[in-house]
């Protein structure tokens, strides 16, 4: 072990010498204050007699604020003394919070590469996690990571997605994503209901005016998710695959890009790239209506071989010139609309409502410069991917609880993020899901049919 790896802070006293926690870790110190407790919020109270609950899982996502980003953007954190911003101070609070959440799956963004290898990986291994990491391309020092409990899941597939594609104008940035497919080891499921979870996380481009780039990054990631699930299905045809997608997406709730994720469709041609993410205020949009801000078809060059359903075309499909000719000469309005719409068939729902019961907007980030938005998300699918929902029984995944967010009023009281209590400029999100199967089903019929069409 290198000298830098040996400088990892020692595990807290509630961790066994073997590295596994033997009692619940204490909550982060800020949770002792009224209004900052971050309790579980019950979402689904229904109990269905026709279904049997067989497994529950939790997922958390957290932009931990890269130490290098703190140094490069020091003007955003000038309200804090240097020791509060130091990695030594913040890292202890981050791991304390992560350990308290104790999620089965943990997705992190803005993880410096050296901190992944010398801090997060060895420390979280002590809590029963193993992980996958991808650094941003170019000279960027940070990236994304996914950790999962190795006694709960077996990794079946892992891949990194780089959003810099040479020759593509809207894929010219260094952001990355990660896709991991995990088989559940001990789910209590009958043998005819094997389940896998596909987890994807990313940190999309920040630039508020370049919604076209964020859309292209989403399309590429969704296309790679489709390919990964297809590859997994070829080797595991009986598995039911659910999808969890999370991260710092740098988009606002109910914006066109948010709607693309949740509705599965967007007609982007002619849309203003500065409004796609919903981050810009109305007064900032003046002068941003010139034609060169409008998106045109196609978003991605045809040589990337990605169709309008966010899938790779088969190798035997027609060449790009034939494809463009068909689109150009189509006389059917329906066919033209189908080509000009971007679609995906995941059927995402958001784990968070984005609006409080008092009709206040939730916020996951609150900065000194006045920025306060929801930009972090957890999306999930309630039905397995590519399952015939009408002709066969299948398991379901339902959201049952989510970790409450600290309100904007409370954040104003304790100060902009980060601060002496909260180590990042983002709040962590966490959700709990239950997996259930039909209580009565014809097992003979189920075994005789393939899970996927």
N, C-alpha and C positions, 0 to 999 in steps of 0.2 A: 504494500500500500504506500502511495506517495505521501510526502510530508504534508501536502495541502489536503489530502483526503483525511489524514489523521487529525486535522484541526477541526473536524466536524464537532459541533457542540454535543456534549454527552446527552443521552436520552434522559427524560425526566425520571423521577424516583418511582413512578407508578408503572414503569416498563421493566419486565423481568430481565435477568441477565441474558436469557436466551433471545431477547429482542422482542418478545410479544407482550402486549399490554395485558395485565392481569386484573385491572380494575378500571372503571370509567375515569378518563382524565378529567380534570376540573375544567369548567368553562373558561374562555378567555376573560381577562379582567374586566373588559368593558361591559360584559353581559351582567355584571352585578349592579349596574346602574338602571334605574327605572326608565323604561322606554327603549332600552338597548338590549333587551333579553334575547331576542331572536329565537322565539319559541316555535315549535311546530304548529302550523295552522292546518286544521282538518279541512280537507277539500271534498272528499266523497264519503258520505255517511251511509250510503245505500248498502244493504246486504241482500244479495240475490240468492234465493233458495235453489235456483237451478244451476248454480256454479259453485265450484269448490276451490277455495284459495289454497294454493300449493307452495307459493314462494313470494318473498318480498325482497326488494332491492332498493338501495339508495344511490343517488348520483349527486355529486357536487361539482360546480365549476367555479374557478377563482382566477382572476387576473391578479397576480401577486405583486405587480409593479417591479419590473426589472431594475436592478441596481444600476445598470448602465444607463437606462432611461432617466433615472433620477439625476445622474450626473450630467446628462446631455440636456435635460430640460429643467435645470435648477431654478429658473424663474418661476415655475409653477409651484414650487415648494419653499419659497423664500420665507414663509411664515413659520418654518420649523427650524429648531437648532440642529446643528450637524449631527449630534449623537442620536437624535430621534430618527434621522434619515439613514443612519449607518446600517449596513447590511447585518452586522452583528446584532443590533437591537431589533430590527424588523424581522429577521429570520426566526427568532425565538417566538415572536408573537404569531407569525404565519403558521409555524408547525403546531403551536398550541391550539390554534383555531382549527386546523385541519384534523388534528388528533381528536378534538372534541366532536367534530362532525362525524368522524368515523364512518365515512361513506364506503360502500362496496366498490364504487368506481369514482375516481377523482380526476378531473380534467383541469389542467393549469395552463395559463397563458403568461407570456412575458417572463419565461424562465431562462435566465442566463445559462449558457451551456456549461460553464465551469461550476455553477451552483447546482445544476442537475446532477453532474457526476460526483461532485465532492460534498454535496449537502443533501439535496432532496432524495436522491436514490438510496444512499445508505441510511438516512434517517427514516424514511418511510418504509424501508425494508424491515426496520425494527417494529413497525406497526402492522406488518403482514402484507405489505404491498410489493408488487413488482411493476415495471412500467416500460413505456416506449416514448422516445423523445425525437423531435426533429427541430433543428435550428433553422432560423430564417436564412435564406440564401444571401449571397453577397457578403458584405462586411458587417451585417447585423449580428449582434452578440446573443440575442435571445431567441426563443422559440416556444413551441407548445409541447406539452407532455400529457400522457394519459397513464394513470396508475390504477391498478385493480387488485383486490384481495386474492392472493394466490391460492388460498384454501377454499374460495368460493367459485373461482372461474379458472378455466383452462383456455389459454390463448390459441385460437384456431387460425387467425390471420391478422397480420398487421402491415400497414403500408403508410407511407408518407406521401403527401401531395404538395408539390411545389407549384406556386402560382406564377412563377416567371417562365414564360414560354417564348423563346426567341422567335421573332417574326410576327408576334401577335401584339398589336398596339394596346389592347385593353388587358393584357396579361404580361405586364412589364414591371411588376413590383415584387418585393422579396417575401411576401407573406406565404405562410404554409398552413397545411392542415394535416390531421392524423386520422386514420380509420383503423379501428381494432374490432375484430369479431371474437367474442368470448362465449365459450360453451359453459353452461351452468353445470357444476360438478354434482352438487347434491340439492336437487330441487324438489324431491318428493313426487315428481311427475311419473305417471305411467309410462311404460316404454314407448307407447305410440304417441307421446307428446314431448319429444326432445326439443329443448329450447336453446336458442343462442341469442345474444344481444350484440348488435352492431353499434358501436359507440364512435361518434365522429366529433372532433373539436377543431376549432380554428380561431385565429385572430385576424379578422379582415382589415383591409386598409382603413386608416383613420380619416384620410382626406374627405372632408364633408362635401366637397364639390364634385367628387369623382364617383358618383353612384354607378356609372357604367362599368368601372373597374370592379366595384364590389359585386355587381350582378354577374360579371364574367367569372369572378372567383367562386361565387356560389354555384354557378352552372358547372364549372370544372369539378368542384368538390362533389356535387350531387351525381355527376357522371361517374366519378371514381367510386362513389358509394355503390351505385348500381352495379358497376363492374365487380367490385369486391364481393357483394352479396351473390352475384351470379356465379363467381368462381367458387364461393363457399358452397352454394347449393349443388354444384356439379359433384362435389365430393361428399356432401352430406344432404342427400335429397329428402330425407325425412324430417329434417330440422325445421322448426318454426323460428323465423328470424324477426325480432323486434328491433326498432331503430331509436337510438337516443342521439340527439344532435345538440351541441351546446358550445358556448364560448363567448368571446367578446366580439360581437358582430359589427359594432360601430354603425348601427342603424337604430331608428326610433320605432316604438310601437305604432302599428297601424299605418306605417309608411308604405309606399309601393313595394319596397324590397321585403318588408315584413309580410305584406299580403301575399307576395310570391311564395314565401316559405309556407304560410298557413293555408292558402287556397290552392296552391299548386299550379298557378298560371299567372302570366304577366304578358301584356301586349306592349312591348317596349318601344316599338318604332314611333318616333316623333316625341317621345317623352324627354323631358329636360333632365339631363344627368345631375344637375345640382339639387334637384328635389327628390331624387329616388330614395335617399336614405332618411329624409325627414329631419335632418340635423340642423339645417340652416333656418334662421329666423326669417320672417317675411320681409323685413327691411333689408336683409342681406341679399335678397334675390333680385333687387333692382339692377337692371343691366345684364342679368344673366339669362336673357331670353333670346339671345342671338341664335341663329340657325346652327352655328357650329357647336352649340351645347345640346342639340337634339340628337337622340340615338337613331341610328339607321340600321336597316336590315342588310346583311346579317351581322349579329353582334360578334360572333367568332368566325374566323376564316374557315372555309369549307375543308381545307386540308387537315384541320384538326379532327375531322370525321365525327363530330358530335351533332346529333340531330336535335330537333326541337323538343324532344321528350327527355332531354338530359341523359341520353344513352349513347354509347359508341355505336356507329353503324357497323353491321357485319362487313367482314373483309370483302365479301362478294358483291357489296352494294355498288351502285353506279358511281362513276367518277364525278367529281365536283361540277364539271361543265354540264353534264347531263342533268344533275340535280338542280342547278341554277336555271337551266333552260326550262325544266318542268315548272319550277316555281314562277318563272317570268311569264310563261304562256298559259298558266292555269286560267281557265274560264269559269271555274267554280268559286264563288265567294267563300263557301265553306272550306274548300281545300286551301285557299289563300290564307284564311284566318288560322287554320290549323298550323300552317307553316310559320306564320308571323308571330304566333303565340309561343312563348317558352313555357314548358310544362314539366312537372314531375309528379309521380304518382305515390309519394310517400304517405300522404295523409297526416301531416304534422298537426299537433295541438301544442299550445304553450302551457308549461307548468305554472306560470305566473299570469295573473289577470292584468297587471300593469296599471290598474286603477284600484284604489283602496275603497272600502265600504263607504267612506265619507267623500268619495269621488275626487280624491286627490291622486295625482299621478305618482306612481312609484318611481324611485330612482335608485340606480345601482352605482352611480358615481356622483360625487359632489366636490368640485374643485374650487380652489381659491379664486380663480378667474371668473367664477360665476356659472361655469358649466355644471348643469345638473340634469342628468338624463338617465333613462334606461337604455343600456347598450349591451347588457349581458343577458343571455337567454338559455333556457332549457326547453327543447322541443322533444316530443315523443310520439310514437305511433301506438294506437290502442289495439290494432290488429296486426297479425304477422304480415310481412311483405309478400306479395304475389300469392296469397292464399285465396282459394275460392270461398268467399264469405257466405255464399248462398246455398251451397250444396254439401257442405261437410262441417262437422264440429271442429272448432279450433280454439286454442287458448287465447286469452285476452290479457292485455296489460293496462291497468287502470291507475291513474294518479290518485293517491290517497292523502298525502300530506305534502306541504312545502314549508321551508324555513322562512319565517317572517323576515321582512326587510325593515331596516331602521328608517323611520320617516324623515322627510326633509326637515321638519321642525326640530327633531332631536339632533340631526346632523348639524344644523345651524348652531345649536347650543354647545356642542362639543368641538365644533370647528371643522373646517374643510378637511377632506381626506388627502393624504394620510394625516394622522395625528399621533399623539403619544399613546393612544389606546388602540387605534386601528392602523395596521401597518401598510395598507395598500390604499390606492385611490379608487378602488372598486370594492363593493360588497360581494362576498361569496354567496352563491345561490345553491340551494340543496332541495331535492325532491325525493319523495318515497313513492314507490310503485308496488302494486301487488299483481302477481300473475295468477290467473285462475283458469280452470278448465270446466267444460260441461260436466255436471254431476252425473248425468246419465247419457251414455252414448253407445252406439253400436260399434264396438271395438273391431268386430270382424270386418265391417264396412270400411272402417278407418284404415286398417292394415292393408286392405286390398287396393287402396288408391294412393297415388303419389301425393306428397304434400304440395308440390308446386306443379302448376300446369305447364 
